[in-house]
Amino acid sequence: MEFRGLYRLIDLHPGIVLLIPSVSRFDQLRLFMSALRYIEHLPNMINRALDITLGPQGEPIVKEYKLP
């Protein structure tokens, strides 16, 4: 079961960041740094999820949603 499925079973969680594409370590770090920059502007991550993907030009794209 993927992480989103597991987190849907939890009523209260501290939040999760999911790096969607399978990429090199360098790109993983770049995507994670984008997630951290995004998170620093949020009041909290409680029951939130972030999907971080690469756009068509290789730019990080962050999608935020509630989970569960």
C-alpha positions as CSV (number, residue, x, y, z in Angstrom):
1,M,0.0,0.0,0.0
2,E,1.4,3.4,-0.8
3,F,1.8,6.1,1.8
4,R,-1.3,8.1,0.8
5,G,-3.4,5.0,1.5
6,L,-1.8,4.5,4.9
7,Y,-2.2,8.2,5.8
8,R,-5.9,8.0,4.9
9,L,-6.4,5.5,7.8
10,I,-5.0,8.0,10.4
11,D,-7.3,10.6,11.9
12,L,-4.5,13.0,12.9
13,H,-1.0,13.1,11.5
14,P,1.9,15.7,11.3
15,G,1.8,15.8,7.5
16,I,3.7,14.1,4.7
17,V,5.8,15.1,1.7
18,L,5.8,12.8,-1.3
19,L,8.4,13.2,-4.1
20,I,6.5,11.7,-7.0
21,P,9.0,11.0,-9.8
22,S,11.8,8.6,-9.6
23,V,14.7,10.9,-10.1
24,S,18.4,11.3,-9.4
25,R,19.6,12.1,-5.9
26,F,20.4,15.7,-7.0
27,D,16.8,16.1,-8.3
28,Q,15.4,14.6,-5.1
29,L,17.3,17.2,-3.0
30,R,16.1,19.9,-5.3
31,L,12.5,18.8,-5.0
32,F,12.7,18.4,-1.2
33,M,14.2,21.9,-0.9
34,S,11.2,23.2,-2.9
35,A,8.9,21.4,-0.4
36,L,10.7,23.0,2.5
37,R,10.5,26.5,1.0
38,Y,6.7,25.9,0.5
39,I,6.2,24.6,4.0
40,E,7.9,27.5,5.7
41,H,5.0,29.7,4.6
42,L,2.3,27.4,6.0
43,P,1.0,27.8,9.5
44,N,1.3,24.0,10.0
45,M,1.3,20.7,8.1
46,I,-1.3,18.9,10.3
47,N,-3.3,16.5,8.1
48,R,-1.8,17.9,5.0
49,A,0.1,16.3,2.1
50,L,2.4,17.8,-0.5
51,D,3.1,16.1,-3.8
52,I,6.2,17.4,-5.4
53,T,6.6,16.7,-9.1
54,L,8.7,18.0,-12.0
55,G,7.0,20.2,-14.6
56,P,7.6,20.1,-18.3
57,Q,10.6,22.4,-18.1
58,G,12.1,20.5,-15.1
59,E,10.7,23.0,-12.5
60,P,9.4,21.7,-9.2
61,I,5.6,21.8,-8.9
62,V,4.0,21.5,-5.4
63,K,0.4,20.3,-5.0
64,E,-1.1,20.7,-1.5
65,Y,-4.1,18.8,-0.2
66,K,-5.8,17.6,3.0
67,L,-5.2,14.0,4.0
68,P,-7.5,12.4,5.2
